[in-house]
Amino acid sequence: MSPFITFEGVEGSGKSTHLRHLADHLRDAGHAVVETHEPGDTGAGRAIRRLLLGAEGVALTPLAELFLYCADRTEHVDEVIRPALESGRIVLCDRFSDSTLAYQGYGRGLDIEAVRALDARARGGLWPALTFVLDCPVEEGLARARRRSTTGDRFEHETIAFHERVRAGFLALAAAEPERVYVLDAAAPLERVRARVIAEAERRIGGAA
């Protein structure tokens, strides 16, 4: 299958921006690229996203939140990601399993191994070849996120302590899988980060970029 690359990080870390930059670079090089995101890039996923992140702010237990993210992932993998990879397209995804482990595991305090097991069922064996973690201080990321949205979603309203746990979770996941996960300083100048994303993508996927 074609390369599957994910972008992860705390709120406001710039993952969506750098995903678009890499997509543009790959297309300029002649590759077919699919840009996607979680949650909400399927019909069912859009309804799930409204429950998770919509303005109505539906109250959810941590376990219910986890189940909804995994339901979204199952649909997303089956309808979008796997078909695109099997057809030879490179898939760039804004959030995937690492976000579930960081937010619902480390952030919400759910049992990490239980989260891993449920996520494994949801993604059906699919795993990224490369994951970028855009890392920055949580206060800086939240300030960026709040500048682009006047209302914010449920996570932007969480405590600093919650976001610190999420950030620590991403860094722990990166330390456990250094061959897959590449951590970038998202507080560095945008062009410097962009260049490092492109260079690492080219290196990891064997020149496919």
Secondary structure, DSSP 8 states (H G I E B T S, - for coil): ---EEEEEESTTSSHHHHHHHHHHHHHHTT--EEEEESS-SSHHHHHHHHHHHSTT-----HHHHHHHHHHHHHHHIIIIIHHHHHTT-EEEEES-HHHHIIIIIIIT---HHHHHHHHHHHHTT---SEEEEEE--HHHHHHHHHHH-SS--TTTTS-HHHHHHHHHHHHHHHHH-TTTEEEEETTS-HHHHHHHHHHHHHHHTTT--
